[in-house]
Amino acid sequence: MVTINLKLSIIKKIISFIYGALAYLLFLFTILYAIGFLSNSFVPKSIDSGTETALLPSLLIDVLLLSVFAIQHSLMARPAFKKWITAFISPVIERSTYVLFSSLALLLMYWKWQPITAIVWKADNETIAVIITGVFLFGWLVALLSTFMINHFDLFGLKQIFDNLKDKIAPSSEFQTNYLYKIVRHPIMLGYVIAFWATPVMTVGHLLFAVTTTLYIVVAVKHLEEKDLRESIGKAYEDYENKVPMLIPFTKKG
């Protein structure tokens, strides 16, 4: 009986590891696709490609797609939801499950996004267009590097599945304010905002995406994520809030 239980435990650990690894690989694909999606490069379906239909239905569909992602992303990140879902799945794969559903929400958006190609602005000068594209890539780089400045592997569920595979119980993640986190409290989100707005050709559809995602980031960070952080970390986070701006660098006094 002991041998059978041991084998079942090993099988569960292997399944959890495969599940988490696949969720992470899917996340990598969705992020790489996002770069192509927003830059209208290298992907079969981008933000401005496809058959354009009537304006109002396109707006409604795109806002609905963005709302699906926003609701999923915010709901599954809340402590109450995490507590609820871990009654049904192992805590080891809770973060991987969050990553998986976030990726699926993004894939749905890429698939069903309705292009609205009327041009809001366009950089006709080739040098300026190249500079703007550089800023776009810089935004993605800021977002990526910021994940490693805290704990990339914990953030995306890999640390949990590795520790579980090795029968290791890791301590809870520590509150860290390294590198870019000394400049803004949410450099990952700052990187995304830069990438969403930096485009040499801004269409109405891209503008809708940029405005909606920026508003979502500001509201979700300020009223949801930071509330959770204050409750979980306490005074240390409140002091951090008083010293470091949320998204716009160098806007705190003193």
Buried (B, 14 or more C-beta within 10 A) or exposed (E): EEEEEEEEEEEEBEEBBEBBBEBBEBBEEBBEBBBBBBBBEEBEBBBBBBEBEEEEEBBEBBEEBBEBBBEBBBEBBBEEBBEEBBEEEBEBBBBBBBBBBBBBBBBBBBEBBBBBBEEEEEBEEEEEBEBBBEBBBBBBEBBEBBBEBBBBBBBBBBBBBBBBBEEEEEEEEEBEBEEBBEBBBBBBBBBBBBBBBBBBBBBBBBBBBBEBBBEBBBEBBEEBBBEBBBEEBEEEBEEBBEEBBBBEEEEEEE
